[in-house]
């Protein structure tokens, strides 16, 4: 059994979530893929895949083996590209990227065609999700993270800082008045953003005389989605703290008004996270540079 080809076959089946679709892309009979997986499982002494009536699923050993296969196949591809003289050529191959949903839709995806035109031989796979997932478990090459990095096993490349704004609709301010200081928030209703992981609303913070102060707010409504928060504040439901890039068009048009500008919310770091050693990949390196370029061009993503 050619173990490298068996790994490639296994990865293709998992990515396609189907023996039939994987067989079509590999131009092989479905029976050949089934036989390869059986031999691979017998060689490893463990079951890798489970099949139900609707879908394939990885066993725990299969998930772990899948992650290792991705690392091995990438290392082989990178080594071959270097020693076959392709290291100086255009980057190529599959690149799996994870982006936060709102950030990805508003900052990255509107410009992604430019990246694909610049690097046509990179097969880009982009996942948009606000759920923070383990890169190795998901098989991703990199992920953009907003906020303090938690995973010390990964490398974090700083890209910028996301600026926030406290704002409200004119209708709300006409009815309830304009807060003059952060200490006035006890008299106001707010649109809170709660953690999808803990269910707890996030406190609000402000930069006051060079220090960070944090306060709880009285919620008119709590949501766990940035776009939902903006929808609520546009309807005059209360004050909100949101990323400035998300509402700059509303601030320009006057449909939202910034308040407490002298004590802005603290910015949050924007970083690209990737496993140790992964930046040696030419395709990841050029994507990281391109992404840093997009962030640098956005004034609301700089501290």
C-alpha positions in Angstrom: 0.0 0.0 0.0 1.3 3.5 -1.0 0.8 5.2 2.3 1.1 8.7 0.9 -1.6 8.1 -1.7 -3.7 6.5 1.0 -3.4 9.7 3.0 -4.3 11.8 0.0 -7.4 9.6 -0.7 -8.5 9.7 2.9 -8.2 13.5 3.0 -10.1 13.9 -0.2 -13.0 11.7 1.1 -13.2 13.7 4.3 -13.1 17.1 2.4 -15.8 15.9 0.0 -17.8 14.2 2.8 -18.5 11.5 0.2 -16.8 8.5 -1.4 -18.7 9.2 -4.6 -17.7 12.8 -4.9 -14.1 12.1 -3.9 -13.9 9.3 -6.6 -15.2 11.8 -9.2 -12.5 14.3 -8.4 -9.8 11.7 -8.3 -11.1 10.0 -11.5 -11.1 6.6 -9.8 -13.8 4.0 -9.2 -15.6 4.4 -5.9 -14.7 0.8 -5.1 -11.0 1.7 -5.3 -11.5 4.4 -2.6 -13.4 2.0 -0.4 -10.7 -0.6 -0.7 -8.0 2.0 0.0 -9.7 3.1 3.2 -10.2 -0.5 4.4 -6.5 -1.2 3.8 -5.5 2.0 5.6 -7.7 1.2 8.6 -6.3 -2.4 8.7 -2.8 -1.0 8.6 -3.4 1.5 11.4 -5.5 -0.9 13.4 -8.3 1.6 14.0 -11.5 2.8 12.3 -11.2 6.2 10.7 -14.7 6.8 9.2 -18.2 6.0 10.2 -21.0 6.1 7.6 -24.6 6.8 8.4 -27.5 7.0 6.0 -26.9 10.7 5.4 -23.3 11.5 5.9 -19.8 10.4 6.7 -18.3 11.2 10.1 -14.8 10.9 11.5 -14.1 8.7 14.5 -12.0 10.4 17.2 -8.9 8.5 15.8 -10.0 9.5 12.3 -10.2 13.2 13.3 -6.7 13.0 14.8 -5.3 11.2 11.8 -6.9 13.7 9.4 -5.1 16.6 11.2 -1.8 14.8 10.9 -2.4 13.9 7.3 -3.0 17.6 6.5 0.3 18.5 8.1 2.2 15.7 6.4 0.8 16.4 3.0 1.5 20.1 3.2 5.1 19.4 4.3 5.5 17.1 1.3 4.1 19.6 -1.1 6.2 22.5 0.3 9.4 20.4 0.1 8.6 19.2 -3.5 7.9 22.8 -4.6 11.2 24.0 -3.2 13.4 21.2 -4.7 11.6 21.0 -8.0 12.4 24.7 -8.6 8.8 25.9 -7.9 9.7 27.7 -4.7 10.5 30.8 -6.8 7.3 30.4 -8.9 3.8 31.4 -8.0 2.4 30.0 -4.8 0.0 27.1 -5.4 -2.2 24.6 -3.6 -5.0 24.6 -1.1 -5.2 27.2 1.6 -7.8 26.9 4.4 -8.7 30.2 6.1 -11.1 30.9 9.0 -12.5 34.4 9.4 -14.9 35.9 11.9 -18.3 36.2 10.2 -19.0 39.9 10.3 -15.3 40.9 9.8 -15.0 38.5 6.9 -18.1 39.7 5.2 -17.3 43.4 5.5 -13.6 43.6 5.4 -12.1 40.6 3.6 -14.7 39.2 1.1 -15.4 42.4 -0.7 -11.8 42.4 -1.9 -11.1 38.6 -2.1 -11.3 38.6 -5.9 -8.2 40.7 -6.1 -6.3 38.1 -4.1 -7.5 35.3 -6.3 -6.5 37.2 -9.5 -3.1 37.9 -8.0 -2.6 34.3 -7.0 -4.7 32.2 -9.4 -3.0 28.9 -8.5 -4.0 29.1 -4.8 -7.1 27.1 -4.1 -8.7 29.2 -1.4 -11.2 27.7 1.1 -12.7 30.3 3.4 -14.8 29.5 6.4 -16.9 32.3 8.0 -17.8 31.7 11.6 -18.0 33.7 14.9 -17.3 30.5 16.9 -13.7 30.2 18.0 -12.5 26.8 17.0 -9.3 24.8 17.3 -7.3 25.3 14.1 -5.8 21.8 14.3 -9.1 20.1 14.8 -10.6 22.0 11.9 -7.7 21.5 9.6 -7.3 25.2 8.9 -4.0 26.8 7.9 -4.8 30.1 9.6 -7.5 32.0 11.4 -8.1 35.7 12.0 -8.8 36.5 15.6 -10.1 39.6 17.2 -9.1 40.2 20.9 -6.4 38.8 23.1 -5.0 35.5 21.9 -5.5 32.5 24.1 -3.8 29.6 22.4 -0.1 29.7 23.3 0.6 26.7 21.0 -0.1 28.9 18.0 1.8 31.8 16.4 0.0 35.2 16.4 0.9 37.8 13.8 -0.5 41.3 14.8 -2.3 43.0 11.9 -3.9 46.0 13.5 -6.4 47.2 16.1 -10.2 47.3 15.8 -11.6 50.6 16.9 -15.0 50.8 18.5 -17.5 53.6 18.9 -20.4 54.3 21.3 -23.4 55.5 19.3 -27.2 55.8 19.1 -29.9 56.7 16.7 -31.1 60.4 16.6 -34.6 59.2 17.7 -33.2 57.7 20.9 -31.1 60.7 21.7 -34.0 63.1 21.1 -36.2 61.1 23.6 -33.6 60.2 26.2 -30.9 62.9 25.9 -27.2 62.7 25.1 -24.9 61.2 27.8 -22.2 63.6 28.7 -20.0 61.1 30.5 -19.7 57.3 30.8 -21.0 57.7 34.4 -24.4 58.8 32.8 -25.0 55.3 31.4 -27.0 54.2 34.4 -29.7 56.5 33.2 -29.8 55.0 29.7 -30.9 51.9 27.9 -28.3 49.9 26.0 -28.1 47.2 23.3 -25.8 44.6 24.9 -23.7 42.0 23.2 -23.5 38.7 25.1 -21.0 35.9 24.8 -22.1 33.0 22.7 -19.8 30.8 24.8 -20.9 31.9 28.4 -24.2 33.7 27.7 -23.0 36.6 29.8 -23.3 40.2 28.5 -20.0 41.9 27.9 -19.2 44.9 30.1 -18.5 48.2 28.4 -15.2 49.9 28.7 -13.8 53.3 28.1 -10.4 55.0 27.9 -10.6 57.7 30.6 -7.5 59.9 31.3 -5.2 57.2 29.9 -6.7 54.3 31.9 -9.4 51.7 31.1 -12.7 51.9 33.1 -15.3 49.2 32.9 -19.0 49.4 33.7 -22.1 47.3 33.5 -25.0 48.7 31.5 -28.7 48.4 31.7 -29.9 46.4 28.7 -32.9 47.1 26.6 -32.0 44.0 24.6 -29.1 41.6 24.5 -27.9 39.9 21.3 -24.9 37.8 20.3 -24.4 39.1 16.8 -22.9 42.4 15.7 -25.2 42.9 12.8 -28.2 42.3 15.0 -26.8 44.9 17.5 -26.6 47.5 14.7 -30.2 46.7 13.6 -31.4 47.3 17.2 -29.6 50.6 17.6 -30.8 51.9 14.3 -34.3 51.3 15.5 -33.7 53.5 18.5 -33.6 50.8 21.1 -30.6 52.3 23.0 -26.9 53.0 23.0 -24.5 50.5 21.6 -20.8 49.9 21.4 -19.9 48.5 18.0 -16.8 48.3 15.7 -16.4 51.6 13.9 -15.9 50.0 10.5 -19.3 48.4 10.8 -21.2 51.7 11.2 -19.1 54.3 9.5 -21.6 54.7 6.7 -24.3 55.3 9.3 -22.1 57.8 11.1 -21.5 59.7 7.9 -25.1 59.8 6.9 -26.3 60.7 10.3 -28.5 57.7 10.9 -26.3 57.0 13.9 -24.6 59.6 16.2 -21.4 59.0 18.1 -21.5 59.8 21.8 -18.8 59.9 24.5 -16.2 60.5 21.8 -13.7 61.9 24.4 -13.7 58.5 26.2 -13.7 56.0 23.4 -14.0 52.2 24.0 -10.6 50.4 24.1 -9.5 49.0 20.7 -9.1 45.2 20.3 -6.1 43.6 18.6 -6.6 42.0 15.2 -4.2 39.0 14.6 -3.6 36.2 12.2 -3.2 32.9 14.0 -1.4 29.9 12.6 0.4 26.7 13.8 4.1 26.6 14.5 6.1 26.4 11.3 3.1 26.9 9.0 4.3 30.3 7.7 7.0 28.5 5.7 4.2 27.8 3.3 4.4 30.2 0.4 0.6 30.4 -0.1 0.1 31.2 3.6 2.8 33.8 3.5 1.4 35.7 0.6 -2.1 35.5 2.0 -0.9 36.9 5.3 0.8 39.8 3.5 -2.3 40.5 1.5 -4.5 40.4 4.6 -2.1 42.8 6.4 -2.4 45.1 3.4 -6.2 45.2 3.6 -6.1 46.0 7.3 -3.5 48.8 6.8 -5.7 50.4 4.3 -8.6 50.7 6.8 -8.2 53.6 9.2 -10.8 52.0 11.5 -8.6 49.0 12.0 -5.6 51.0 13.3 -5.1 52.2 16.8 
